[in-house]
């Protein structure tokens, strides 16, 4: 529901939330088709979402995360 991004913004840190299920996200889109510019993210996060992917979508989602990340970006992923 974009809680993390709202908190980051409150702290003065820029962020963008992508989610296909919650209208509160900045971008309501699937994880494998964000339509974001390539190489824009210093940090890419995913919390409790990857485990919900269909096996055939995993590679596309990871490729999209890598595509939007800058060359020396950090990734923080949580899978419950």
C-alpha atoms as one frame of an Amber mdcrd trajectory, in Angstrom:
protein
   0.000   0.000   0.000   3.003   2.250  -0.580   3.724   2.672   3.144   7.497
   2.372   2.720   7.608   4.976  -0.049   5.483   7.404   1.969   7.862   7.013
   4.922  10.919   7.509   2.700   9.416  10.700   1.299   8.679  11.923   4.819
  12.411  11.496   5.496  13.321  13.408   2.339  14.251  10.335   0.290  12.842
  10.010  -3.214  11.019   6.795  -4.010   8.423   5.252  -6.260   6.053   2.413
  -5.411   4.918  -0.097  -8.031   2.140  -2.589  -7.332  -0.465  -4.216  -9.514
  -2.965  -4.844  -6.733  -3.121  -1.637  -4.690  -4.373   1.659  -6.108  -2.327
   3.470  -3.439   0.863   2.670  -5.384   2.450   5.393  -7.479   2.327   3.068
 -10.476  -0.354   0.408 -10.669   1.416  -2.047 -12.965   2.754  -5.591 -12.946
   6.315  -6.069 -11.710   7.591  -7.229 -15.092   6.204  -4.222 -17.014   6.875
  -1.075 -15.002   7.402   1.186 -18.051  10.063   3.013 -16.021  13.157   4.422
 -17.684  16.131   2.057 -17.667  18.875   2.723 -15.129  16.986   5.094 -12.827
  17.060   3.272  -9.481  19.852   3.364  -6.906  17.949   0.829  -4.802  15.364
  -1.727  -5.911  13.221  -3.376  -3.260  10.601  -6.092  -3.204   8.951  -7.098
   0.043   6.781 -10.200   0.234   5.889 -10.123  -3.467   8.259 -12.435  -5.352
   6.836 -15.565  -3.752   3.474 -14.781  -5.338   4.808 -14.870  -8.897   4.021
 -17.686 -11.263   7.205 -19.646 -12.009   7.107 -18.555 -15.645   7.107 -14.847
 -14.598  10.150 -14.941 -12.286  12.800 -14.355 -14.960  10.862 -11.456 -16.502
  10.414  -9.749 -13.127  14.089 -10.119 -12.169  15.093  -8.817 -15.616  12.857
  -5.773 -15.151  14.392  -5.087 -11.735  17.844  -5.251 -13.252  16.798  -3.082
 -16.222  15.571  -0.200 -14.048  18.573  -0.396 -11.698  21.659   1.717 -12.165
  24.887  -0.236 -12.762  25.928  -0.192  -9.082  22.443  -0.322  -7.548  21.535
  -2.164  -4.382  18.788  -4.774  -4.240  16.805  -5.577  -1.093  14.429  -8.506
  -1.517  12.284 -10.188   1.106  10.558 -13.493   0.436   8.406 -14.932   3.207
